[in-house]
Amino acid sequence: MAAMASDDEAASELLESEDEGESGAESFLMEDELAYDEGLDPAEDYDDQQDGHTEPCTSREEDANHSAYCEEDGSSLTVTRGHKRKRSPHSTAKSWKTENDPDICPPPNRFVPARPPGHQLNSNNKHMPLDLFKLFLSNEAISTLCENTNKQAAKNIEKGKKYSWTDLDVPEFLNYVGLTFFFSLVKLDNICDYWKKNTIFSVPFPADVMSQDRYRVISWNIHMSDPEEDVENDRQKGTPQYDHLFRLNPLMDTIKHACNTFYHPRQKLLIDERTIVRKNHAGMIQKGAAKPNKLGFKLFVLSDSSNGYILDFAVYTGKSRFESGTGLAYDSVMTLIKSAHLGSGYNLFLDSFYTSPKLFKDLLSLNVGACGTYRDNRRGCPTTHSNALTKKDPKGTLRWIREPPVVYVKWKDFCEVSICSTVHQAFSGHTVERRVKSEDGKSTVGSIPCPTPVMEYNKYMGGADMLEQLTQSYSVHHKTSRWYRVLFLHFLEIAATNSFLLHKELCREKHEEPMTHRAFLEELTAQLCGVTVAVPPTKGPSGHLPVPISNQPDASKRASYGRRTCVQCRLIKKEYQSTPWKCRECDVALCLIADRNCFEAWHE
């Protein structure tokens, strides 16, 4: 490609102009929003430092492992920092109860899904990886993206960017996406390393698809929204009409619609927070004090616990987007739970950032049960200390209080675990294996009681780990100068991950063995690039071919005229056999008949 700037100059030029005047480029971390960044919700959390109380082991660090079990380090964690409030004695409970006190299990919700759970595809059709991927990125959506990218490139060139540009079309865009997935499967330090030549570490495939310059210039100009409409939206900054996600909406809305259309979840759902990490600071960046190395975009994700399929997601854009007064945690859950689309009778599993009595009661009014870890300093949770769990209690000790419709349970594992539920009994006889100290002081493995909500929480929150493993194993993320391109790459990951999960659902229905995640991505990459995964065999040398020794025009003389002694017969067999054939490259006479193939033997 002609007139391309050098790599360093081009990168420097882009970074200097990064996000100038673009929607979303400003920081949304205002001073009163730092609590959200630390995994807190000022609308729900009190400050327990006023009364000397600290919450044990139910912080965001524990929930990141999606387990109600704590690390055996003996430490207690305080989850509130600032935002001081006085705790109001909301709870009417007199005393905590033990496992010996009977608890009545709530009647199960009647599960009435809006559609049959599972994939919503025609099983009789054959669905290749590319077919499934195009459910989320249709040709129509790609055409719109190509059109907007071409407009953005023209705009950049008009502003003085020094690179040549030819319009991007659908086939080339698919090649571009295929290379992006290829980079996630074949890891190298820098993008330019994939086009390195004349070394033993060279990777030949990317250069066969497109040049390095072309790939990079497409990456610089990828644009999901209409650049002309971006200008109009940017003029509305500071007003309620301003849309922080305007540059994402065209592709994001398409993928979210596809996620809901082609799959319906089973009964167990979960909502989890995901942080898309990037190196360069830009808009909507969350920088947590508890996670000082994490810089990225915060997403709230609704998924099916049985397989990790992403049903819906919301991008956090700042406190101003949640002005109902009930808090970010409450609003983010109620935004994702759409009873009209899902149906009723679902059970939702959450971590402590989202859990609150008000949320659980309002979900139950929609016939949606909920279970999740909670924080002692959350508004409406029991405050009584009568018969409460203490640090000296042995492992397996549990306490519970039922304030209909919610049961609150505290359990002593390696440290204290707090969990509540509207669908479970406090204790139904379950036990878990733990290392405990015997009376003589020796450590042995024994069974200890385990509350039912803890068992169920650990069982179904595993879907979040499954989803994270799928998206992180072969992540397509790489350094980019524009904030919205980070999320563009994440949208590709969502489309590929959900495509793979649909593939597994289809195979399970047909009792077939599904591809592994890597094999699926390899096949998808090959189909996007218009090739096959298997490399065709290398052709042999074309010069070594049998040709007549004498080009006789008379057909009756071709078998007898110009014959010469076969070299192979003379040297190996010590025989003198004449033949009308020779090797064109070697120029030696060789036999070539049904029972004597000296041509093959000579070249071996």
N, C-alpha and C positions, 0 to 999 in steps of 0.2 A: 504494500500500500504506500502510495507516494505521499510526500510532504508530512510525514509523521514526526512529531517532536520526540526527543529522546525520552527514555523511560523516566529518568529522574526529573527532567524538566516538566514533562506532562503531569506526573504525580504532584509535583510542587505547585503547578498552576491550578490543579483541581483543588488541592487542599487549601490554598489561599482564598479561593472563592467559595469555600464550602458553605452551603446553606444560606447564602446571602439573600436576605429578604424573602425567604421561603416560609410558607406556613408550616408550623410544627418545629421550626428551627430554634425557637426561644425555649428557655428552660421552664418547666412547669413546677419545679421544686421551690415553691414559696415557703416562707418561714413556718407558716402554720400547717404545712403539709409534711414536715419531716417525720411526723409520727407514722404516716402511711409508708414512708420509705423504710422504717424500722419494723414494719409488720404490725403496727398498732392502728387502732381506730378511735380517735378522740371522742367520737359520738357514743361509744360503748364502753371504753376502758376508763376505770378510775385510777388514781395514784395511791397505791397502798403504802408508799413510803411514809405517809403521814402518821400511820398507826403502827409502823414498825413491821408490817407484814410483807413477806416476799413470797412470790408464787413459785412452787417447786416444780421444775422440770416439765413444764408444759409450754415452753416458749417456742418461738418460730424455728429455733435451731433444731429442736426435737421433731417438729412437724415436718421439717425438710426431708426426714427419712421416712415419712408416711407410716409411722409406727407409734403405737401408744406405749412402747417400751422405752426406757431411758438408759443412758450410758451409766455404767457403774463407776462414777467418779466422785460421788458423795457431795456434789456441789448443788447449790440452789441458784436459780436464775431469776432475776427480777426483770419483768418484761415491760414495765412502764418507765419512761424517761420524760420528765416534764409533764405538761398538760395536767396540772394538779387539780383534783376535784375532791370533794368530801364524799365518802362512801355513804350512801343512803341505805338504811336497814330495810331492804325490800322484802327479804325472805320472811315467810310466816312460819317456817318449820321450827319445831322445838328442839329436835335432837337428831343426830345422824344415827342410822340403824346399821346393823351388821348383817352378815350373810345368813345368820340364824333367824332373822326376821323375814317373814314371808312377804313377797312382792307379787302383785298381780300383773301378768304380762298384758300389755295393751292388745286389743283385737287387731289382727293384721289388716292392713289396707287392702281393699279389693283392687287388684291390678287390672286396669282397663286401658291398654295402650291404644293410641289413635290408629296405629297400623300394626300388622304382624311384626314382631321384633325380628331383626336380622336385615340382610341386604334386600334392596327393593329392585333387583335386576332380574332379567329374564334368564333363568338358568339354562335354557335350551340353547342360548347363543354362546359362542366361544368368545371369551374375554381375554385378550392379550394384555400384557402390562401397559402398553401404550393406549389401548382402548379404555382401560380403567383410569389412567392418568388424565385422559382427555374429558372424562366426566367432570373433572374439577377445573381444567383449563381447556375449554372448548375452542374450536377454530374461530368462532365469533369473538370470544374474549381475547384470543391471541391477536386477531386482526385489529381490534381496538387498541391493544397495547402497542402493536407495531406502528399504528398510525400516530399515536401520541409520542412514541419514541422518535419517529421521524421528524415530528414537529419540534421536539426538544432539541434534536441535533441541529436542525436548521436555525433554531433560536441561538444556540451556543456558537455556531459558526458566524452568525451575524454579529455576535458580541465580541468576536475576535479569536475564538478558539482555532488553533492551527492543526487541523487534521482533515483528511478527506472523508467523505461520507457518501455511501450509496444506500438507498432506502432499504429498510429491513422488511422482509416479508415472512409469511408463516413458516415455510420450510426452513429458512435460515434461523428463525427464532427457535424452532424445535432443535436444530443442531446446537445452538447456543446453550439451551437448557440441558441437552445431552452432555455437552462438555462439562457443564457445571456439576452434574452428577458424577461424571467420570473423575473429576478432581476430588470429589468426596470419597471415592472408592480407591483411588491411587493417590496417596498423600505425598506431596512435596512441599517444601518450605514456601516457595514463591510461585505465583502464577507463571512468571517468565521461565521457570525451570522446565515447564512442560514442552517448551519449544526449543530447548537446548539441543544442539546438534553436535555430531562428531565426537561423542564421548560414550563410554560404556554405560553411562547412566541416562542416556537419551531415551525419551519416550516418543515413539514415532507416530502414535495414533492422532493426537490433537492437531498436528500439522496437516494431516490428511483431511480433516474436517473444515478447519478455517485457520487463517493466519493469526499469529499472536496479536498483531496490531488490530485486526478486525474484532477479535474477541474483546480486547480492552476498550475499544471505542464504543462497542455496543454496551459494555458494562457502565461506561461513563454516562451514557445517554438514556438508559432504561427509564421509562416514565410511564406510570399507570394512569395518570389523569391528563386531561387536555391542558397544555401549558397556557393557552389563552384564557381558560376558565380559572386557572390558578391565580392569575393576576387579579381577577375580579374577587376571588375569595380572600386574597391577601389584603385587599383594601378594607375588608370588614374586621380586621384585627381589633380586639378590644370591645366588640359588640357581640350580642347573643347569636347573631347570624353567622359568626365566624366558625368554620369547621376545621378543627385541628387535624382531622384524618382525611381531609379532602384529597390529598395526593395518593391515598391508599384505597379509597372507597371503590373505584371501578373493579379492581381485581379482588379486593377483600370481600365485597358483597357477592361476587360471583362464586367464590370458594365457599363462603358460609352457606349460601343457598344450596350448593351441591352437597355439602356435608349433611345437611338436613334431608335432602331429597332422596339420596340413594342408600340411606341406611336408617333404621329405626332401632333405638336402644332397647336392651333388656332392662329388667327391673332395677338393677343396682347402678346408680350414677355416682359420679364424684366431681367435685369442683376443686381445682387446684390452681395455684399461681405459678406462672412460668416467667423467667427473666431471660430475654434474648440478649446475650452479652455482645458488646461491641467495644472497640478500643477508643474511637474518637467520640468525644462528648458532643451531644447534640440534643434536639428536642425530645421531650418525653423520657429523658434519661432518669433512671432511678439509681441513686448512689447511697447504699445503706451503710449506716455506721456499724451494724452488726456484721455486715459483709463488705468490708472496705475494698475488696478486689473485684466486686461485682459492679460493672457498669453496663446498663442495658435497658431494654424496654420491658415493661411489665404487662403481661397478658393474664386474663382470667379465663380459664379453659374448662368447659363442660365436656366430660367424656364418659364413655361406657366402661364400667369397671371390669366387665368380663374380658375385654380385649384391648382397651385403651383408645378405641376409635374416637376421634374428636368430633363432637356434635355441633359445638358452637364455641365462640371465643369473643372476648372484648379486649380492646387495647386501652390501657389506662392513659388518659390524657390530662389528668389533673383534677383537683377537687371541684372545680367549677362544673364538671360534667355530672356530679352527684350532689344535687342541691335539695334533695328531698328532706334533709334534716335527720334521716335515719342512719347515715354513715355510709362510708364506702363499702364496708364488708356486707352490709345488708343489701345495698343497691346492686352490687355486682352479682350477687346470687339471684336476686329477683329478676334482674335483667336477662339472665341466661335461662331461667326456668320458665318455659312457655307452655302452660298447660294445654292451650288450644292445639299446639302442634304435637306435644308428647302424649297427652292423655292423662290418666290419673293412676294413683297407687304406686308411684315410684318411691324408692328409698334413696336418699341422698347422703353421701358421706363427705365430711368437711374437716379441715384442720382448725386450729384454735383462732386463726385470724378472722374467720367468718362466723364461728359459732356464737349465738346469743339466744336467750330465751324468747325475745320478740321474734327473731327470724324463725325459730323452730315452730312457734305457735302459728305464725302467719303461713308457713309452708304447710302445716297440718290442715289449715283451713282450705288449702287447695288440694287436699288429699295426697300430700307428699310428705312422707316420713323423713326424719333426719337423724343422723348420729355423727358426733364429732367431739374431739377434745375441746376443752374450754379453759378459760382463765378465771382464777378466783376474783380478779378485779373487774370482771365484766359485769355491766349493769344487769340487775335482776337475778344474779346467781346467789345461791344460799350463802348467808354470812354467819350463821350460828357456829360456835365452837364447841357446843355441847356434844360430848362423845366423838369428837372429830379425830381424824387420823393424826398421829404424831410421828416425829422422826424416830422414836425409839420402838415403834411397832415393827414386828418381824415381817419378812416378805410374805405376801399372800393375804395380808390384812386388808379388808375392804370395808368401806362405809358408803351408805347411800341414803338419799332423801328423794322422795317422790313428791313433786309439786305439779299435779296434773296440768298438762299432759306430759310433762318432762320429768325424767328420772335423772338425778345427778349422782355420779358414782366416783368415789376416790379409792384408789388401789395402790398398795405398796408393792412395787417391784424393786428394781435397783434403786429407784427413787419414786417419788409420788407422782401418780398419773391421775388426771382429772378428765372425766368424759361424761357426756350426757346424751340422752336419746329420747325420741318419742315413739320408738317402735320396738324396744327391747325390754325384757325383764332385767332387773338389777343383777341377779345371780341365779343361774339355772344349773349349777353343779359342775361347770367346766373346770378343768385343771390344766396347768402347764408345767413342764419340767424346768426346774431351776436349781442352781447350785446353792445349797443352804448349809448353815453350820449346825452340826448336831450338838447334843448336850455336852459332849466331851471336847467341843471346840474344833472338831475336824470338819472339813468341807465335803459334803456329799451331794449327789444329785437326787432331788426329791420332787414330788408333785405338790404344787400349791394352788389354792383356789384362784380362779380368774373370772372377773365379771363378764357377763355376756356381751355388753357393748364393746369391751376391749377386744374380745375374740372376733367379733364381726367387723370392727373397724380395721384391725390388722389384716383381715382376710380380703376386704374389698378395696381398701386404699392401695393395695398392691397394683391396681390398674394404672395409677399415676407413675409408679416406678417403671412399669412395662412401657408406657408411652414415652417417658423420658429416655429409656434405653433405646427405643426405636429411632427417635429423632436425633439423639446425640451420637449414636454409633457411627453414622455416616453423614455428619453434618455438612451442609453445603456452604456454610458461612465463611466468608473471607473478608479481608479489610476493604472497606468502601468508604467513599467520602461523603455520601449522601445518606441521611438518616432513614429515608423511606426505602432505600434499596436494601438496607438490613432486613426490613420487614418483608420486602419482596422475596428475598431469598428464603425467609422463614415460611412464607406462603407456599413456595415450591416444596419445602419439606413437609408441610401439612398435606398437600396434594399427594405426594409420593407415599407418605405413611398411610394415609387413609386408603389409597389404591391397593397397597399391599394387604391391608386388613380385609378389604373387600375380596381380594384374591383368596385369602385364607377361608373366608366365609363360604365362598363358592366351592372351593375344594372340599371343605368339610361336608357340605350338602351333598356332593357327588361321591363322597367316600374316597377321595383321591388324596394323594400326598402333595401338600403345597410346596412351593419353592421356599427356600430359606430367604430371609430378608435381603441378604447380600445378592443371592442369585436373582431375585426379583429386580433389584436395582440394576444389576448388570444387564439383564434382558431389556429393561426399560431404557437404559442408556444406549444400548445398541440400536433399538428401534427408533429412538429420537434422532439418532445420527444416521439412520438409513443403512445400517450394516447388520451383520450377524455377530454374535458373541464368538462363535467358532471361526478361527482364521482359515481361509481356504488353503489347500496344500500348495506349496511352491512349485511352479512349473519347472520341468527339467530343461537343460540347455537345448536350444532349438537347432544348433548347428549340426549335431550328430544324427543325421537322418540317412536311411538307405536310398541311394539313387542309382539308376542304370549306368554302367561303365561306358557304354556306347549309345549315343542317341541316334539309333537307326530309324530313318523314316519308313523303311519297309518292315511291316509287322512280321513278316515271315522270317526275317533275319535277326530279330531282336534277341532271341534265345541263344543263338549260336555265334554271332559276330561280336568281337570285342571282349570275349571272356578272358579272365585272368585267374591265376592261381590264388586260392584263398590263403591269406596270411595266417589265420588261426589254425587251419588244418596243417599247414606246412611246419609251423613252429611247435605246436603242441602234439599233434597226432603223427607228425612225420609222414603225412600223406599229401599227395598233390591233387587237390580237387579244384576244378575250374568253376567260376561263378560269373554271372553277368552283373552282379551287384557290388557296390562299394559304399563306404561311408563318405558322405559329402565333406565332413569336417576333417577327418583323418586321411582321406584319399588313399585308402587301402581296400583291396578286394576282400569281401567277406561273404560266406555262404548265408543264404536266407531262404531256407525251405522248411517244410513242416517238420521233418525229422532231424534237421541239422541247422540250428540257429547260431551260427558263429558270430553274427552281428552282436547279439546280446552278450555272449561269452567274452568277446573282445573288450567290450566297454565295461564289464565288471572288473 
